[in-house]
Structure formats: C-alpha cells, structure tokens
Amino acid sequence: MDKLEKNIKEWRDHFSRTGSMRKEDLDELEDHLREEISELKGKELSDDEAFIIAVKRLGKIHSLSREFRKVNTHNLWKFLFSEPEEPEERASSKRELFIAITLSIVAALLVEIPKLFGYTFDHETIFYMKNLSFLVLPLIAIFLFYKKQVNQKNMIVIISVFLISLLLMNLYPFKQPFHTANLSILHLPLFLWFFCGLAYTGKNWKRSPEWMDFLRFTGELFIYTVLLVCGVMVVTGMIILLFGAIDINLENLALEYFSIPACIAMPVIASYLVEEKKSVVENLAPILARIFAPVFLLIMLIFLGVMVFLQKSPFIEREFLIGFDLMLVLVLGIVFYILSTRDENQPPRFYDWISLALIVTALAVDIVALSAIISRLKSFGISPNKTAALGENILIFIHLFGTGILFIQFFRGKVDFNRIEKWQTGFLPAFALWLGIVALAFPLLFQFM
C-alpha cells in the first residue's frame, strides 16, 4: 500500500470511529476526497500536498461527523443493532458471533473442570487465582487469531508463551508468605495481555498505529466487560430473589454455577462486541477519560498539598505502594485516551494542558514513591514486593517524563503530535518485559516465598 492509500485509509478509519456515519456515507465521502485529490494532482501537486488540501476542503472531521450525527441520530442506534447489508459480510459477522459464543462457553466450562479433580473455590483459592489468566486470555487470543488473520509465526510465539506460563505457574512450589505468588498473580495477566496485543496487531505488529488501536481496544474491552459483569450480577440477584420467594435458597448454586462462569465468559463476548461495533462503541473510553481527567487532577493536587502540609507520607506501608502504582497507571490511561481522540493536525488545546498537568502531578507522586521505596530497601533489605515496586515506578517515571518532555516540545512547535503517540506505544515492550520478569522470574529469584 502506497503512502497516499495509507493516508486515505487512516482518514476513513478516523471518520469511522466517530460512530455517526454508515458505510454508504463513508463511501460517498471517500469518493469526494479522491475526486479532489485527482483534481489537485492534475495541477502538479504532490500526493501529500493534494491529500492535505483535499481534506481541508472537505472540512474538519469533527465538524462533519457532528453534522452527520444531527441528521442520522436514529441511525446511530439502528447501526448498533443492525446486521451488515452485504450477504458476504453478514455471513462473516455470523461466523464471528458463533466463534465468540463458542469460546465464551468454553471459558465458562473451564472454570468447572478443576472441580472434577477436587479443586473448589473455598479450599483452592490460590489455584484458581494462579490460573485465572488462562481461563480468559487464551480464548480472546484465539478469537483475535481468527479476526485478525494472524500469521503462523506470531501464532506459534503467542501459544508458546501461554503454554510456558501455564506450566511454570502450576509447577512453581509457592510457599508462605506467598509474596512471589501474589506478584505473579497480579502481573501475569498484564504480561500475557501484551501477547494478545501481538495477536490483535497481526502482521502489522511493528507499526505504532496498530498498537494505538490495541490500546483503544483494551479500554473499550474493560468498559464493556464491567457492564456485562454488572448485568450478570443483576440476573444472579433476580434468580436468588425469585426462588427465595418460594422458599428455595439458590444463592450458593447461582453464584458457583452461573455467576462465576458467566463472569469469566464475559471478556470474550466483550471482545466480539468491541470489534463488531467498533465505530459505535470506540468512543466510550476517551469520553470517560475527558470527564474524569480534571477531577483526577484536582484530587491528586489536593492529596499532595495535604501530604506536604501534614508532613505525612502514605508510602511507608508497602500496601499503599501497590495502590499508588495502580493510580499512576490510571494516569497513563487517562492521558492516552485523551490523546487518542485528538486530531494530530490541531494546535495545542485545553485537554492537552490538562494532560501535561496530570503528568507533572503524577511525576511528583512517583518521585515521593521512589524515595520511599529506596528508603525501605536501605532499612529492611531486598524483598520481592519492594523490588517489583521499584522497577515499576522507574519505568512509569521514565514513561511519564518522556511524555511530558514531548508535550512541552509539541507546545513549542518542535515535534509533531504523532511523536507523542509513538512514544506511548514504543514503551510497551519495556513494560511487558518487566511484567514477565516479575511474574515468571521473581519466584525463582526469591525462592518461591
């Protein structure tokens, strides 16, 4: 694909994500764009020049999508529940739905299989927690293998990583006080999710835009999984309530044989929904990020102010360090989703400044956390929890610092906006490597304690 066709495809994909246009609308708009480009090229303009001028003539993406949304408000909801008009597309959609439903049923059944060997939720909690990743993520990867037409080499790598991780997690002789077991349980899903990203990006796994799409997919998948799980909880409550009205107590049965298996299956269903209705649902995570970014910034500023005023640090307790690491990851997510919806040709806007303020505030929190971790290492020596927290905070600091520097350079007109996006995705392998080390190497390094 030459550069012009690549630009047109990305332009169309950007429009598609607004969720306000049907396929017919996009086809018509693309025809107009191509006509403009052809006319401009006839005046001896280069492909890049013709594309840029043609896009500007058609109007800004957000302005056009708003106009379409005003006209086609009712079509937006119809599109969410409609089937493709083309017979071939409709058949493909039905196959994907069948595969997603089948894989979700397999996920639900996998929860029940250990019970045949005497493993129960009450007495073998550690077993289920160690294997939770393998009940869901391989099935999402299989769905993505089909959806993204993953090549054989990448497929072998992904399957090998899952199998090796499965064997190690179940062969490791974890023992009290289970520090490394808890670290593995916490870090392994995130490590394996990186390889689901390898499946999602397919043959384009080296390209930054595909990884940006995967990160958007991750946010929407999380939101839809939460919504579906809430639905399962409502149904479970109804079952318990209805049968309780006729003096039949199904609480334990409903939770064990319906609620838990159904919740395990929901991420697979959510994967299908996000991919199938991408142009409709892909804007939820960025919208939520924009809503909560100012709120989160205010909370963090107040927290830092109170901490300085009272001269108290919560980082003395190791439990708080994990919580603050999760908070810093949340900051990265909020910044990313604000970035994901902006037009890269726009000058700096209000939410760009909000993002920079969030980054600076998070860096201040991270510096305090790093100081506390180093102090604890000097006072109490090396431990798996402190070492894991140290590595994660260093990586987060580097990533936030780099993002902040690029934002400042962007504000000063020294770098293009897509340089910030490339930094976001380019750092993912570093995070994945550390997650893999903590999940699979720390038990060996710290003698499975």
Residue pairs with C-beta under 8 A, 6 or more apart in sequence:
1 9
2 47
3 47
3 48
4 37
4 47
4 48
4 51
7 48
7 51
8 30
8 33
8 34
8 51
10 209
11 33
11 55
11 61
12 26
12 30
14 61
15 21
15 26
15 29
15 61
15 64
15 65
16 26
16 278
16 279
17 278
17 279
17 282
17 283
18 61
18 62
18 65
18 68
18 69
18 279
18 283
19 76
19 79
19 279
19 280
19 281
19 282
19 283
20 65
20 66
20 68
20 69
20 72
20 76
21 29
21 65
21 68
21 72
21 279
22 72
22 75
22 79
23 85
25 68
25 72
29 58
29 64
32 58
33 54
33 55
33 58
36 50
36 53
36 54
36 57
36 58
37 47
37 50
37 51
37 54
40 49
40 50
40 53
40 54
41 47
41 50
45 53
58 64
60 343
61 343
62 343
69 76
76 280
79 277
79 279
79 280
80 277
80 280
80 281
83 90
83 93
84 90
84 92
84 93
93 276
96 143
96 146
96 147
96 272
96 275
96 276
97 272
97 276
99 143
99 146
100 143
100 268
100 269
100 271
100 272
101 269
103 139
103 140
103 142
103 143
103 268
104 139
104 265
104 266
104 268
104 269
105 265
106 139
107 135
107 136
107 139
107 261
107 264
107 265
107 267
107 268
108 261
108 262
108 264
108 265
109 261
110 134
110 135
110 264
111 135
111 260
111 261
111 264
112 257
112 261
114 124
114 127
114 128
114 131
119 127
119 128
121 128
121 256
121 260
126 174
126 178
126 181
129 185
130 169
130 170
130 181
130 184
130 185
131 166
131 169
131 170
132 185
132 189
133 165
133 188
133 189
133 192
134 162
134 165
134 166
134 169
135 264
136 264
136 267
136 268
137 162
137 189
137 192
137 193
137 196
138 162
139 268
140 196
140 267
140 268
140 271
141 158
141 162
141 195
141 196
141 199
143 268
143 271
143 272
144 150
144 196
144 199
144 200
144 271
145 155
145 199
147 275
148 199
148 200
148 201
148 202
149 202
149 203
150 158
150 199
150 202
150 203
151 202
151 203
154 198
154 199
154 202
154 203
154 205
155 199
157 195
157 198
158 195
158 196
158 198
158 199
161 192
161 195
162 192
162 195
165 188
165 191
165 192
165 439
165 440
168 440
169 184
169 188
172 181
172 184
172 443
172 448
173 448
174 180
174 181
174 184
174 443
174 448
175 448
175 449
176 449
177 449
178 449
179 383
179 384
179 385
179 446
179 449
180 384
180 442
180 443
180 446
180 448
180 449
181 443
181 448
183 384
183 385
183 388
183 438
183 439
183 442
184 438
184 439
184 440
184 442
184 443
186 322
187 388
187 435
187 436
187 438
187 439
188 435
188 439
188 440
190 431
190 435
191 432
191 435
191 436
191 439
191 440
193 218
194 428
194 429
194 431
194 432
194 435
197 211
197 214
197 218
197 428
198 205
200 210
200 213
200 214
200 217
201 207
201 210
201 211
201 213
201 214
202 210
204 210
205 211
208 418
208 421
208 422
208 425
208 426
209 421
211 425
211 428
212 340
212 421
212 424
212 425
215 336
215 340
215 424
215 425
216 282
216 285
216 286
216 337
216 340
217 274
217 275
219 284
219 285
219 286
219 333
219 337
220 274
220 281
220 282
220 284
220 285
221 267
221 270
221 271
221 274
222 285
223 284
223 285
223 288
224 270
224 273
224 274
224 281
225 266
225 267
225 270
228 266
228 269
228 270
229 263
229 266
232 258
232 259
232 262
232 263
232 266
233 259
235 258
235 262
236 254
236 255
236 258
236 259
239 250
239 254
239 258
240 250
240 251
240 254
243 249
243 250
244 250
244 251
273 281
274 281
274 282
283 341
285 337
285 340
286 337
286 338
286 340
286 341
288 337
289 333
289 334
289 336
289 337
289 338
290 337
290 338
290 341
290 351
292 334
293 334
293 338
293 351
293 354
293 355
293 358
294 354
296 330
296 331
296 334
296 358
297 354
297 357
297 358
297 361
300 331
300 358
300 361
300 362
300 365
301 361
303 365
304 361
304 364
304 365
307 313
307 314
307 368
313 368
313 372
314 320
314 324
315 321
315 324
315 368
315 369
315 371
315 372
315 373
316 372
316 376
318 376
318 385
318 386
318 389
321 369
321 372
321 373
321 385
321 386
321 389
322 385
322 389
324 365
324 369
325 369
325 389
325 392
325 393
325 396
327 365
328 362
328 365
328 366
328 369
328 393
328 396
328 400
329 396
331 358
331 359
331 362
331 400
332 396
332 399
332 400
334 355
334 358
335 355
335 358
335 359
335 403
336 424
338 351
338 352
338 354
338 355
339 355
339 420
339 421
339 424
342 349
342 351
342 352
342 417
344 416
344 417
344 418
344 421
345 417
346 417
348 410
348 411
352 407
352 410
352 411
355 407
356 404
356 407
356 408
356 411
359 400
359 403
359 404
359 407
360 404
362 396
362 400
363 397
363 400
363 401
363 404
366 393
366 396
366 397
366 400
367 397
369 389
369 393
370 390
370 393
370 394
370 397
373 386
373 389
373 390
373 393
374 390
376 386
377 386
377 387
377 390
380 386
383 446
384 442
384 445
384 446
384 449
387 442
388 438
388 442
391 434
391 437
391 438
392 434
395 427
395 430
395 431
395 434
398 427
399 423
399 427
399 431
402 423
402 427
403 420
403 423
403 424
406 415
406 419
406 420
406 423
407 420
409 415
409 419
410 416
410 417
410 419
410 420
